[in-house]
Amino acid sequence: MKKVQIRRCPVCSTIGARTQEVAAALQRNPGLDVQVVDGQKGEFSVLMDGQQVARKSAELPSVEEVVAAVKHVALAKQTA
C-alpha cells in the first residue's frame, strides 16, 4: 500500500477545502493510505512514500492534477 500525505495550511480555508476534495478523490483508490496533516502557513503539498508529487506554487493544483500526479508516480514505482 502506498502512503500519501497531504500537508496543508492549518488556517487557510481555501487550502483546507481543496485538501478535503483531494483526500476524498484519493481515498477512492484502495491501494492508497491517505493522511492529512497540518503543514506550514500557506502550504499545500502532496507526498507519496516521502516523495513530493504535487504542491501549491502560484495557484493550488486541481484535484485532477493531483490525482494524475499520484497515479503517474505510482506507475513509475511499479515499473522501476
PDB file of N, CA, C and O in Angstrom:
ATOM      1  N   MET A   1       0.853  -1.177   0.000  1.00  0.00           N
ATOM      2  CA  MET A   1       0.000   0.000   0.000  1.00  0.00           C
ATOM      3  C   MET A   1       0.895   1.236   0.000  1.00  0.00           C
ATOM      4  O   MET A   1       1.857   1.316   0.765  1.00  0.00           O
ATOM      5  N   LYS A   2       0.575   2.187  -0.855  1.00  0.00           N
ATOM      6  CA  LYS A   2       1.313   3.440  -0.966  1.00  0.00           C
ATOM      7  C   LYS A   2       0.777   4.430   0.066  1.00  0.00           C
ATOM      8  O   LYS A   2      -0.432   4.560   0.254  1.00  0.00           O
ATOM      9  N   LYS A   3       1.705   5.125   0.731  1.00  0.00           N
ATOM     10  CA  LYS A   3       1.320   6.132   1.715  1.00  0.00           C
ATOM     11  C   LYS A   3       1.321   7.502   1.059  1.00  0.00           C
ATOM     12  O   LYS A   3       2.328   7.926   0.490  1.00  0.00           O
ATOM     13  N   VAL A   4       0.197   8.187   1.138  1.00  0.00           N
ATOM     14  CA  VAL A   4       0.067   9.544   0.598  1.00  0.00           C
ATOM     15  C   VAL A   4      -0.198  10.478   1.769  1.00  0.00           C
ATOM     16  O   VAL A   4      -1.119  10.273   2.560  1.00  0.00           O
ATOM     17  N   GLN A   5       0.635  11.510   1.858  1.00  0.00           N
ATOM     18  CA  GLN A   5       0.467  12.504   2.907  1.00  0.00           C
ATOM     19  C   GLN A   5       0.162  13.845   2.250  1.00  0.00           C
ATOM     20  O   GLN A   5       0.888  14.303   1.369  1.00  0.00           O
ATOM     21  N   ILE A   6      -0.916  14.456   2.694  1.00  0.00           N
ATOM     22  CA  ILE A   6      -1.282  15.790   2.215  1.00  0.00           C
ATOM     23  C   ILE A   6      -0.982  16.762   3.352  1.00  0.00           C
ATOM     24  O   ILE A   6      -1.582  16.693   4.424  1.00  0.00           O
ATOM     25  N   ARG A   7      -0.048  17.658   3.098  1.00  0.00           N
ATOM     26  CA  ARG A   7       0.319  18.690   4.080  1.00  0.00           C
ATOM     27  C   ARG A   7      -0.403  19.966   3.683  1.00  0.00           C
ATOM     28  O   ARG A   7      -0.301  20.430   2.547  1.00  0.00           O
ATOM     29  N   ARG A   8      -1.140  20.529   4.645  1.00  0.00           N
ATOM     30  CA  ARG A   8      -1.947  21.704   4.323  1.00  0.00           C
ATOM     31  C   ARG A   8      -1.762  22.794   5.356  1.00  0.00           C
ATOM     32  O   ARG A   8      -1.374  22.539   6.496  1.00  0.00           O
ATOM     33  N   CYS A   9      -2.046  24.003   4.937  1.00  0.00           N
ATOM     34  CA  CYS A   9      -2.031  25.149   5.837  1.00  0.00           C
ATOM     35  C   CYS A   9      -3.120  24.931   6.895  1.00  0.00           C
ATOM     36  O   CYS A   9      -4.264  24.635   6.551  1.00  0.00           O
ATOM     37  N   PRO A  10      -2.771  25.074   8.175  1.00  0.00           N
ATOM     38  CA  PRO A  10      -3.773  24.836   9.212  1.00  0.00           C
ATOM     39  C   PRO A  10      -4.811  25.937   9.379  1.00  0.00           C
ATOM     40  O   PRO A  10      -5.781  25.755  10.116  1.00  0.00           O
ATOM     41  N   VAL A  11      -4.627  27.084   8.706  1.00  0.00           N
ATOM     42  CA  VAL A  11      -5.552  28.203   8.915  1.00  0.00           C
ATOM     43  C   VAL A  11      -6.279  28.667   7.656  1.00  0.00           C
ATOM     44  O   VAL A  11      -7.253  29.415   7.751  1.00  0.00           O
ATOM     45  N   CYS A  12      -5.826  28.238   6.480  1.00  0.00           N
ATOM     46  CA  CYS A  12      -6.407  28.731   5.228  1.00  0.00           C
ATOM     47  C   CYS A  12      -7.612  27.883   4.820  1.00  0.00           C
ATOM     48  O   CYS A  12      -7.479  26.681   4.589  1.00  0.00           O
ATOM     49  N   SER A  13      -8.764  28.498   4.733  1.00  0.00           N
ATOM     50  CA  SER A  13      -9.979  27.749   4.399  1.00  0.00           C
ATOM     51  C   SER A  13      -9.978  27.265   2.944  1.00  0.00           C
ATOM     52  O   SER A  13     -10.517  26.198   2.651  1.00  0.00           O
ATOM     53  N   THR A  14      -9.385  28.032   2.039  1.00  0.00           N
ATOM     54  CA  THR A  14      -9.326  27.622   0.633  1.00  0.00           C
ATOM     55  C   THR A  14      -8.470  26.372   0.480  1.00  0.00           C
ATOM     56  O   THR A  14      -8.861  25.426  -0.203  1.00  0.00           O
ATOM     57  N   ILE A  15      -7.313  26.371   1.109  1.00  0.00           N
ATOM     58  CA  ILE A  15      -6.440  25.195   1.057  1.00  0.00           C
ATOM     59  C   ILE A  15      -7.091  24.030   1.793  1.00  0.00           C
ATOM     60  O   ILE A  15      -6.979  22.884   1.358  1.00  0.00           O
ATOM     61  N   GLY A  16      -7.758  24.304   2.885  1.00  0.00           N
ATOM     62  CA  GLY A  16      -8.453  23.254   3.625  1.00  0.00           C
ATOM     63  C   GLY A  16      -9.529  22.580   2.790  1.00  0.00           C
ATOM     64  O   GLY A  16      -9.673  21.357   2.817  1.00  0.00           O
ATOM     65  N   ALA A  17     -10.280  23.378   2.052  1.00  0.00           N
ATOM     66  CA  ALA A  17     -11.335  22.819   1.202  1.00  0.00           C
ATOM     67  C   ALA A  17     -10.743  21.969   0.078  1.00  0.00           C
ATOM     68  O   ALA A  17     -11.245  20.883  -0.209  1.00  0.00           O
ATOM     69  N   ARG A  18      -9.677  22.461  -0.558  1.00  0.00           N
ATOM     70  CA  ARG A  18      -9.041  21.692  -1.638  1.00  0.00           C
ATOM     71  C   ARG A  18      -8.440  20.391  -1.085  1.00  0.00           C
ATOM     72  O   ARG A  18      -8.480  19.347  -1.737  1.00  0.00           O
ATOM     73  N   THR A  19      -7.887  20.476   0.119  1.00  0.00           N
ATOM     74  CA  THR A  19      -7.323  19.281   0.756  1.00  0.00           C
ATOM     75  C   THR A  19      -8.392  18.213   0.927  1.00  0.00           C
ATOM     76  O   THR A  19      -8.145  17.039   0.654  1.00  0.00           O
ATOM     77  N   GLN A  20      -9.560  18.604   1.368  1.00  0.00           N
ATOM     78  CA  GLN A  20     -10.641  17.635   1.570  1.00  0.00           C
ATOM     79  C   GLN A  20     -11.086  17.024   0.241  1.00  0.00           C
ATOM     80  O   GLN A  20     -11.375  15.830   0.175  1.00  0.00           O
ATOM     81  N   GLU A  21     -11.143  17.828  -0.805  1.00  0.00           N
ATOM     82  CA  GLU A  21     -11.521  17.324  -2.128  1.00  0.00           C
ATOM     83  C   GLU A  21     -10.485  16.322  -2.646  1.00  0.00           C
ATOM     84  O   GLU A  21     -10.835  15.263  -3.167  1.00  0.00           O
ATOM     85  N   VAL A  22      -9.214  16.674  -2.496  1.00  0.00           N
ATOM     86  CA  VAL A  22      -8.138  15.789  -2.952  1.00  0.00           C
ATOM     87  C   VAL A  22      -8.139  14.494  -2.140  1.00  0.00           C
ATOM     88  O   VAL A  22      -8.037  13.404  -2.702  1.00  0.00           O
ATOM     89  N   ALA A  23      -8.252  14.615  -0.832  1.00  0.00           N
ATOM     90  CA  ALA A  23      -8.254  13.430   0.030  1.00  0.00           C
ATOM     91  C   ALA A  23      -9.399  12.492  -0.340  1.00  0.00           C
ATOM     92  O   ALA A  23      -9.207  11.279  -0.427  1.00  0.00           O
ATOM     93  N   ALA A  24     -10.579  13.047  -0.556  1.00  0.00           N
ATOM     94  CA  ALA A  24     -11.736  12.222  -0.922  1.00  0.00           C
ATOM     95  C   ALA A  24     -11.495  11.505  -2.242  1.00  0.00           C
ATOM     96  O   ALA A  24     -11.828  10.327  -2.373  1.00  0.00           O
ATOM     97  N   ALA A  25     -10.922  12.197  -3.221  1.00  0.00           N
ATOM     98  CA  ALA A  25     -10.653  11.577  -4.522  1.00  0.00           C
ATOM     99  C   ALA A  25      -9.612  10.469  -4.396  1.00  0.00           C
ATOM    100  O   ALA A  25      -9.762   9.406  -4.998  1.00  0.00           O
ATOM    101  N   LEU A  26      -8.567  10.710  -3.623  1.00  0.00           N
ATOM    102  CA  LEU A  26      -7.513   9.704  -3.477  1.00  0.00           C
ATOM    103  C   LEU A  26      -7.962   8.504  -2.648  1.00  0.00           C
ATOM    104  O   LEU A  26      -7.510   7.382  -2.881  1.00  0.00           O
ATOM    105  N   GLN A  27      -8.840   8.734  -1.694  1.00  0.00           N
ATOM    106  CA  GLN A  27      -9.315   7.642  -0.840  1.00  0.00           C
ATOM    107  C   GLN A  27     -10.183   6.650  -1.595  1.00  0.00           C
ATOM    108  O   GLN A  27     -10.468   5.568  -1.082  1.00  0.00           O
ATOM    109  N   ARG A  28     -10.605   6.994  -2.792  1.00  0.00           N
ATOM    110  CA  ARG A  28     -11.373   6.046  -3.615  1.00  0.00           C
ATOM    111  C   ARG A  28     -10.480   4.924  -4.142  1.00  0.00           C
ATOM    112  O   ARG A  28     -10.979   3.903  -4.615  1.00  0.00           O
ATOM    113  N   ASN A  29      -9.173   5.110  -4.063  1.00  0.00           N
ATOM    114  CA  ASN A  29      -8.220   4.098  -4.519  1.00  0.00           C
ATOM    115  C   ASN A  29      -7.830   3.236  -3.322  1.00  0.00           C
ATOM    116  O   ASN A  29      -7.187   3.728  -2.395  1.00  0.00           O
ATOM    117  N   PRO A  30      -8.207   1.959  -3.326  1.00  0.00           N
ATOM    118  CA  PRO A  30      -7.922   1.101  -2.171  1.00  0.00           C
ATOM    119  C   PRO A  30      -6.429   0.838  -1.953  1.00  0.00           C
ATOM    120  O   PRO A  30      -6.046   0.343  -0.893  1.00  0.00           O
ATOM    121  N   GLY A  31      -5.587   1.154  -2.924  1.00  0.00           N
ATOM    122  CA  GLY A  31      -4.150   0.932  -2.787  1.00  0.00           C
ATOM    123  C   GLY A  31      -3.416   2.083  -2.131  1.00  0.00           C
ATOM    124  O   GLY A  31      -2.189   2.059  -2.028  1.00  0.00           O
ATOM    125  N   LEU A  32      -4.164   3.108  -1.680  1.00  0.00           N
ATOM    126  CA  LEU A  32      -3.537   4.281  -1.084  1.00  0.00           C
ATOM    127  C   LEU A  32      -3.964   4.460   0.367  1.00  0.00           C
ATOM    128  O   LEU A  32      -5.142   4.329   0.699  1.00  0.00           O
ATOM    129  N   ASP A  33      -3.015   4.755   1.208  1.00  0.00           N
ATOM    130  CA  ASP A  33      -3.266   5.124   2.600  1.00  0.00           C
ATOM    131  C   ASP A  33      -3.080   6.640   2.660  1.00  0.00           C
ATOM    132  O   ASP A  33      -1.951   7.128   2.604  1.00  0.00           O
ATOM    133  N   VAL A  34      -4.180   7.385   2.774  1.00  0.00           N
ATOM    134  CA  VAL A  34      -4.148   8.852   2.677  1.00  0.00           C
ATOM    135  C   VAL A  34      -4.238   9.468   4.073  1.00  0.00           C
ATOM    136  O   VAL A  34      -5.138   9.157   4.853  1.00  0.00           O
ATOM    137  N   GLN A  35      -3.282  10.346   4.365  1.00  0.00           N
ATOM    138  CA  GLN A  35      -3.268  11.068   5.634  1.00  0.00           C
ATOM    139  C   GLN A  35      -3.211  12.562   5.349  1.00  0.00           C
ATOM    140  O   GLN A  35      -2.528  13.005   4.425  1.00  0.00           O
ATOM    141  N   VAL A  36      -3.932  13.328   6.151  1.00  0.00           N
ATOM    142  CA  VAL A  36      -3.892  14.787   6.065  1.00  0.00           C
ATOM    143  C   VAL A  36      -3.239  15.289   7.344  1.00  0.00           C
ATOM    144  O   VAL A  36      -3.653  14.936   8.448  1.00  0.00           O
ATOM    145  N   VAL A  37      -2.211  16.120   7.182  1.00  0.00           N
ATOM    146  CA  VAL A  37      -1.511  16.676   8.341  1.00  0.00           C
ATOM    147  C   VAL A  37      -1.355  18.183   8.162  1.00  0.00           C
ATOM    148  O   VAL A  37      -1.327  18.693   7.042  1.00  0.00           O
ATOM    149  N   ASP A  38      -1.255  18.880   9.287  1.00  0.00           N
ATOM    150  CA  ASP A  38      -1.009  20.316   9.232  1.00  0.00           C
ATOM    151  C   ASP A  38       0.427  20.569   8.819  1.00  0.00           C
ATOM    152  O   ASP A  38       1.355  19.918   9.300  1.00  0.00           O
ATOM    153  N   GLY A  39       0.594  21.527   7.918  1.00  0.00           N
ATOM    154  CA  GLY A  39       1.920  21.940   7.473  1.00  0.00           C
ATOM    155  C   GLY A  39       2.173  23.370   7.878  1.00  0.00           C
ATOM    156  O   GLY A  39       1.662  23.844   8.893  1.00  0.00           O
ATOM    157  N   GLN A  40       2.961  24.048   7.082  1.00  0.00           N
ATOM    158  CA  GLN A  40       3.296  25.443   7.330  1.00  0.00           C
ATOM    159  C   GLN A  40       2.175  26.357   6.815  1.00  0.00           C
ATOM    160  O   GLN A  40       1.338  25.935   6.018  1.00  0.00           O
ATOM    161  N   LYS A  41       2.171  27.585   7.271  1.00  0.00           N
ATOM    162  CA  LYS A  41       1.187  28.556   6.805  1.00  0.00           C
ATOM    163  C   LYS A  41       1.325  28.724   5.290  1.00  0.00           C
ATOM    164  O   LYS A  41       2.420  28.986   4.793  1.00  0.00           O
ATOM    165  N   GLY A  42       0.225  28.575   4.562  1.00  0.00           N
ATOM    166  CA  GLY A  42       0.205  28.710   3.109  1.00  0.00           C
ATOM    167  C   GLY A  42       0.591  27.449   2.355  1.00  0.00           C
ATOM    168  O   GLY A  42       0.602  27.447   1.124  1.00  0.00           O
ATOM    169  N   GLU A  43       0.908  26.377   3.071  1.00  0.00           N
ATOM    170  CA  GLU A  43       1.392  25.161   2.411  1.00  0.00           C
ATOM    171  C   GLU A  43       0.267  24.261   1.905  1.00  0.00           C
ATOM    172  O   GLU A  43      -0.764  24.093   2.557  1.00  0.00           O
ATOM    173  N   PHE A  44       0.491  23.701   0.750  1.00  0.00           N
ATOM    174  CA  PHE A  44      -0.300  22.594   0.220  1.00  0.00           C
ATOM    175  C   PHE A  44       0.677  21.744  -0.572  1.00  0.00           C
ATOM    176  O   PHE A  44       1.131  22.143  -1.644  1.00  0.00           O
ATOM    177  N   SER A  45       0.996  20.582  -0.048  1.00  0.00           N
ATOM    178  CA  SER A  45       1.896  19.684  -0.762  1.00  0.00           C
ATOM    179  C   SER A  45       1.420  18.256  -0.565  1.00  0.00           C
ATOM    180  O   SER A  45       0.829  17.909   0.458  1.00  0.00           O
ATOM    181  N   VAL A  46       1.694  17.435  -1.577  1.00  0.00           N
ATOM    182  CA  VAL A  46       1.283  16.037  -1.553  1.00  0.00           C
ATOM    183  C   VAL A  46       2.534  15.192  -1.736  1.00  0.00           C
ATOM    184  O   VAL A  46       3.294  15.376  -2.687  1.00  0.00           O
ATOM    185  N   LEU A  47       2.733  14.266  -0.811  1.00  0.00           N
ATOM    186  CA  LEU A  47       3.877  13.374  -0.864  1.00  0.00           C
ATOM    187  C   LEU A  47       3.396  11.934  -0.949  1.00  0.00           C
ATOM    188  O   LEU A  47       2.409  11.562  -0.315  1.00  0.00           O
ATOM    189  N   MET A  48       4.092  11.135  -1.727  1.00  0.00           N
ATOM    190  CA  MET A  48       3.784   9.713  -1.791  1.00  0.00           C
ATOM    191  C   MET A  48       5.041   8.958  -1.417  1.00  0.00           C
ATOM    192  O   MET A  48       6.076   9.085  -2.071  1.00  0.00           O
ATOM    193  N   ASP A  49       4.940   8.173  -0.360  1.00  0.00           N
ATOM    194  CA  ASP A  49       6.092   7.441   0.165  1.00  0.00           C
ATOM    195  C   ASP A  49       7.274   8.383   0.359  1.00  0.00           C
ATOM    196  O   ASP A  49       8.417   8.017   0.085  1.00  0.00           O
ATOM    197  N   GLY A  50       6.992   9.615   0.841  1.00  0.00           N
ATOM    198  CA  GLY A  50       8.017  10.587   1.149  1.00  0.00           C
ATOM    199  C   GLY A  50       8.484  11.442  -0.016  1.00  0.00           C
ATOM    200  O   GLY A  50       9.259  12.376   0.185  1.00  0.00           O
ATOM    201  N   GLN A  51       8.034  11.148  -1.225  1.00  0.00           N
ATOM    202  CA  GLN A  51       8.436  11.902  -2.418  1.00  0.00           C
ATOM    203  C   GLN A  51       7.340  12.904  -2.774  1.00  0.00           C
ATOM    204  O   GLN A  51       6.173  12.535  -2.910  1.00  0.00           O
ATOM    205  N   GLN A  52       7.721  14.169  -2.923  1.00  0.00           N
ATOM    206  CA  GLN A  52       6.735  15.188  -3.287  1.00  0.00           C
ATOM    207  C   GLN A  52       6.255  14.967  -4.706  1.00  0.00           C
ATOM    208  O   GLN A  52       7.061  14.844  -5.628  1.00  0.00           O
ATOM    209  N   VAL A  53       4.938  14.916  -4.883  1.00  0.00           N
ATOM    210  CA  VAL A  53       4.365  14.697  -6.213  1.00  0.00           C
ATOM    211  C   VAL A  53       3.541  15.888  -6.696  1.00  0.00           C
ATOM    212  O   VAL A  53       3.283  16.018  -7.892  1.00  0.00           O
ATOM    213  N   ALA A  54       3.131  16.752  -5.782  1.00  0.00           N
ATOM    214  CA  ALA A  54       2.359  17.945  -6.153  1.00  0.00           C
ATOM    215  C   ALA A  54       2.502  18.969  -5.040  1.00  0.00           C
ATOM    216  O   ALA A  54       2.717  18.629  -3.877  1.00  0.00           O
ATOM    217  N   ARG A  55       2.377  20.240  -5.431  1.00  0.00           N
ATOM    218  CA  ARG A  55       2.440  21.302  -4.419  1.00  0.00           C
ATOM    219  C   ARG A  55       1.804  22.570  -4.972  1.00  0.00           C
ATOM    220  O   ARG A  55       1.601  22.721  -6.176  1.00  0.00           O
ATOM    221  N   LYS A  56       1.503  23.461  -4.060  1.00  0.00           N
ATOM    222  CA  LYS A  56       0.995  24.787  -4.427  1.00  0.00           C
ATOM    223  C   LYS A  56       2.183  25.615  -4.887  1.00  0.00           C
ATOM    224  O   LYS A  56       3.199  25.703  -4.198  1.00  0.00           O
ATOM    225  N   SER A  57       2.043  26.215  -6.048  1.00  0.00           N
ATOM    226  CA  SER A  57       3.043  27.188  -6.487  1.00  0.00           C
ATOM    227  C   SER A  57       2.323  28.527  -6.514  1.00  0.00           C
ATOM    228  O   SER A  57       1.962  29.047  -5.458  1.00  0.00           O
ATOM    229  N   ALA A  58       2.107  29.090  -7.676  1.00  0.00           N
ATOM    230  CA  ALA A  58       1.339  30.336  -7.756  1.00  0.00           C
ATOM    231  C   ALA A  58      -0.134  30.076  -7.429  1.00  0.00           C
ATOM    232  O   ALA A  58      -0.810  30.915  -6.834  1.00  0.00           O
ATOM    233  N   GLU A  59      -0.615  28.894  -7.830  1.00  0.00           N
ATOM    234  CA  GLU A  59      -2.011  28.515  -7.583  1.00  0.00           C
ATOM    235  C   GLU A  59      -2.065  27.104  -7.022  1.00  0.00           C
ATOM    236  O   GLU A  59      -1.105  26.340  -7.112  1.00  0.00           O
ATOM    237  N   LEU A  60      -3.209  26.781  -6.444  1.00  0.00           N
ATOM    238  CA  LEU A  60      -3.414  25.406  -5.978  1.00  0.00           C
ATOM    239  C   LEU A  60      -3.601  24.490  -7.176  1.00  0.00           C
ATOM    240  O   LEU A  60      -4.298  24.853  -8.123  1.00  0.00           O
ATOM    241  N   PRO A  61      -2.989  23.304  -7.153  1.00  0.00           N
ATOM    242  CA  PRO A  61      -3.262  22.361  -8.236  1.00  0.00           C
ATOM    243  C   PRO A  61      -4.698  21.855  -8.122  1.00  0.00           C
ATOM    244  O   PRO A  61      -5.255  21.787  -7.026  1.00  0.00           O
ATOM    245  N   SER A  62      -5.282  21.507  -9.246  1.00  0.00           N
ATOM    246  CA  SER A  62      -6.648  20.981  -9.233  1.00  0.00           C
ATOM    247  C   SER A  62      -6.644  19.567  -8.672  1.00  0.00           C
ATOM    248  O   SER A  62      -5.597  18.927  -8.572  1.00  0.00           O
ATOM    249  N   VAL A  63      -7.817  19.096  -8.312  1.00  0.00           N
ATOM    250  CA  VAL A  63      -7.962  17.728  -7.828  1.00  0.00           C
ATOM    251  C   VAL A  63      -7.466  16.758  -8.900  1.00  0.00           C
ATOM    252  O   VAL A  63      -6.756  15.799  -8.598  1.00  0.00           O
ATOM    253  N   GLU A  64      -7.839  17.013 -10.144  1.00  0.00           N
ATOM    254  CA  GLU A  64      -7.451  16.139 -11.248  1.00  0.00           C
ATOM    255  C   GLU A  64      -5.935  16.107 -11.430  1.00  0.00           C
ATOM    256  O   GLU A  64      -5.362  15.053 -11.706  1.00  0.00           O
ATOM    257  N   GLU A  65      -5.286  17.262 -11.276  1.00  0.00           N
ATOM    258  CA  GLU A  65      -3.834  17.328 -11.411  1.00  0.00           C
ATOM    259  C   GLU A  65      -3.141  16.499 -10.323  1.00  0.00           C
ATOM    260  O   GLU A  65      -2.176  15.786 -10.597  1.00  0.00           O
ATOM    261  N   VAL A  66      -3.634  16.599  -9.104  1.00  0.00           N
ATOM    262  CA  VAL A  66      -3.025  15.849  -8.000  1.00  0.00           C
ATOM    263  C   VAL A  66      -3.234  14.351  -8.200  1.00  0.00           C
ATOM    264  O   VAL A  66      -2.298  13.568  -8.040  1.00  0.00           O
ATOM    265  N   VAL A  67      -4.448  13.950  -8.545  1.00  0.00           N
ATOM    266  CA  VAL A  67      -4.731  12.532  -8.765  1.00  0.00           C
ATOM    267  C   VAL A  67      -3.855  11.986  -9.888  1.00  0.00           C
ATOM    268  O   VAL A  67      -3.316  10.886  -9.768  1.00  0.00           O
ATOM    269  N   ALA A  68      -3.706  12.738 -10.975  1.00  0.00           N
ATOM    270  CA  ALA A  68      -2.865  12.301 -12.096  1.00  0.00           C
ATOM    271  C   ALA A  68      -1.408  12.178 -11.664  1.00  0.00           C
ATOM    272  O   ALA A  68      -0.729  11.231 -12.058  1.00  0.00           O
ATOM    273  N   ALA A  69      -0.921  13.113 -10.865  1.00  0.00           N
ATOM    274  CA  ALA A  69       0.470  13.067 -10.400  1.00  0.00           C
ATOM    275  C   ALA A  69       0.705  11.848  -9.514  1.00  0.00           C
ATOM    276  O   ALA A  69       1.734  11.183  -9.636  1.00  0.00           O
ATOM    277  N   VAL A  70      -0.230  11.553  -8.633  1.00  0.00           N
ATOM    278  CA  VAL A  70      -0.104  10.383  -7.756  1.00  0.00           C
ATOM    279  C   VAL A  70      -0.116   9.107  -8.591  1.00  0.00           C
ATOM    280  O   VAL A  70       0.692   8.209  -8.355  1.00  0.00           O
ATOM    281  N   LYS A  71      -1.016   9.016  -9.556  1.00  0.00           N
ATOM    282  CA  LYS A  71      -1.073   7.828 -10.422  1.00  0.00           C
ATOM    283  C   LYS A  71       0.216   7.674 -11.219  1.00  0.00           C
ATOM    284  O   LYS A  71       0.725   6.564 -11.376  1.00  0.00           O
ATOM    285  N   HIS A  72       0.741   8.782 -11.719  1.00  0.00           N
ATOM    286  CA  HIS A  72       1.971   8.743 -12.505  1.00  0.00           C
ATOM    287  C   HIS A  72       3.137   8.198 -11.674  1.00  0.00           C
ATOM    288  O   HIS A  72       3.883   7.336 -12.138  1.00  0.00           O
ATOM    289  N   VAL A  73       3.289   8.695 -10.463  1.00  0.00           N
ATOM    290  CA  VAL A  73       4.380   8.242  -9.600  1.00  0.00           C
ATOM    291  C   VAL A  73       4.163   6.789  -9.185  1.00  0.00           C
ATOM    292  O   VAL A  73       5.119   6.015  -9.122  1.00  0.00           O
ATOM    293  N   ALA A  74       2.928   6.416  -8.903  1.00  0.00           N
ATOM    294  CA  ALA A  74       2.653   5.027  -8.525  1.00  0.00           C
ATOM    295  C   ALA A  74       3.012   4.071  -9.661  1.00  0.00           C
ATOM    296  O   ALA A  74       3.596   3.015  -9.418  1.00  0.00           O
ATOM    297  N   LEU A  75       2.670   4.431 -10.894  1.00  0.00           N
ATOM    298  CA  LEU A  75       3.006   3.594 -12.045  1.00  0.00           C
ATOM    299  C   LEU A  75       4.519   3.531 -12.259  1.00  0.00           C
ATOM    300  O   LEU A  75       5.065   2.475 -12.579  1.00  0.00           O
ATOM    301  N   ALA A  76       5.181   4.658 -12.080  1.00  0.00           N
ATOM    302  CA  ALA A  76       6.631   4.690 -12.260  1.00  0.00           C
ATOM    303  C   ALA A  76       7.325   3.788 -11.242  1.00  0.00           C
ATOM    304  O   ALA A  76       8.311   3.126 -11.567  1.00  0.00           O
ATOM    305  N   LYS A  77       6.816   3.760 -10.022  1.00  0.00           N
ATOM    306  CA  LYS A  77       7.406   2.918  -8.987  1.00  0.00           C
ATOM    307  C   LYS A  77       7.152   1.445  -9.254  1.00  0.00           C
ATOM    308  O   LYS A  77       7.973   0.600  -8.898  1.00  0.00           O
ATOM    309  N   GLN A  78       6.024   1.128  -9.878  1.00  0.00           N
ATOM    310  CA  GLN A  78       5.704  -0.274 -10.194  1.00  0.00           C
ATOM    311  C   GLN A  78       6.633  -0.806 -11.275  1.00  0.00           C
ATOM    312  O   GLN A  78       7.010  -1.978 -11.249  1.00  0.00           O
ATOM    313  N   THR A  79       7.002   0.039 -12.217  1.00  0.00           N
ATOM    314  CA  THR A  79       7.842  -0.426 -13.330  1.00  0.00           C
ATOM    315  C   THR A  79       9.332  -0.317 -13.012  1.00  0.00           C
ATOM    316  O   THR A  79      10.159  -0.828 -13.767  1.00  0.00           O
ATOM    317  N   ALA A  80       9.684   0.336 -11.916  1.00  0.00           N
ATOM    318  CA  ALA A  80      11.109   0.503 -11.556  1.00  0.00           C
ATOM    319  C   ALA A  80      11.664  -0.757 -10.920  1.00  0.00           C
ATOM    320  O   ALA A  80      12.839  -0.799 -10.556  1.00  0.00           O
TER     321      ALA A  80
END
